[in-house]
Amino acid sequence: LRQLVGGTKREFLIVSPYFIPGKDGVERLVNLRRRGVRVIILTNSLASTDVAAVHAGYKRYRKELLRAGVELYENKPSGSWKRGFGRFRGLLAGSRGGSSRASLHAKTFTFDRRSIFVGSMNLDPRSVRLNTEIGILVECPELAKGFTDIVLSDLKHNAYHVELDGDELVWISIEDGKTVRHPTEPQTTGWQRFSVGVLSLLPLEGQL
C-alpha cells in the first residue's frame, strides 16, 4: 500500500471508518498534495462513529490536512448511500447494531481511478502495527473509476464537507436543498464534544 500511495500521480481516495493518520501518515498525504495529487478522505463524523476514542485520535489532524489542501468529508449519521450505488452499495455503509443511525463501514482506497483496495484495514495505528488484516487489490480501471465516481457524486448528500474558516473548522452540508454551515460538529451534544476533547489529550493513539 505504501508503494501504491507513493506512486499515485493524480488522485487518492480514502474511505475508512477509523482514520488516524499519525504524523507519518499526514506527512505522506501532505507530500502527495505538494505533488499536485488530489486527496479525498471519507471517514465517520463524531455523530456517526461507534468509537469516540478513535474520533479523538483523528480530530487532532484535521486542520493540518485541510491546510495542505486535502478534501475531508465526514459521514452523516443519517447517510443512506443509496443514490445509484447498485453493486457498490455494500462496500460503503452499515448500521450501528439495532440503531437506525448509519455508521461508515467500508475500508476502501482507490489510486488514480485505476486500482482499488478493499479489505479489513483501517488507516489507524492498530491496523498498521497490531492487527492481522486482510485485503484485496484489484487493478481494474472500470471498477476503481466506477466506485470513485459514485462516492464523489454522493458525498454532498451523505457526508459533511469539513473546511477551514480562518482557523476554525466548519461542517458544510446540503439540507432540504440548501447549503448549511455548522460551526460545531453536527448532530452532537456539548457533552459528546467535551468528552472527545478530553480523550484527545490522553496518550492513547498507539492503541487506537
FENPE-V366660 format. One record per helix or strand of 3 or more residues. SS is the DSSP state (2 for helix, 1 for strand). FROM is the first residue (numbers start at 1). LEN is the number of residues. If there is no record, write none. Layout:
# FENPE-V366660
SS_FROM_LEN + SS_FROM_LEN
This chain:
# FENPE-V366660
2_2_6 + 1_11_6 + 2_22_13 + 1_38_7 + 2_52_8 + 2_62_6 + 1_71_5 + 2_86_6 + 1_93_3 + 1_102_3 + 1_107_5 + 1_115_5 + 2_125_6 + 1_135_4 + 2_141_18 + 1_159_7 + 1_168_8 + 1_178_5 + 2_190_10 + 2_205_3
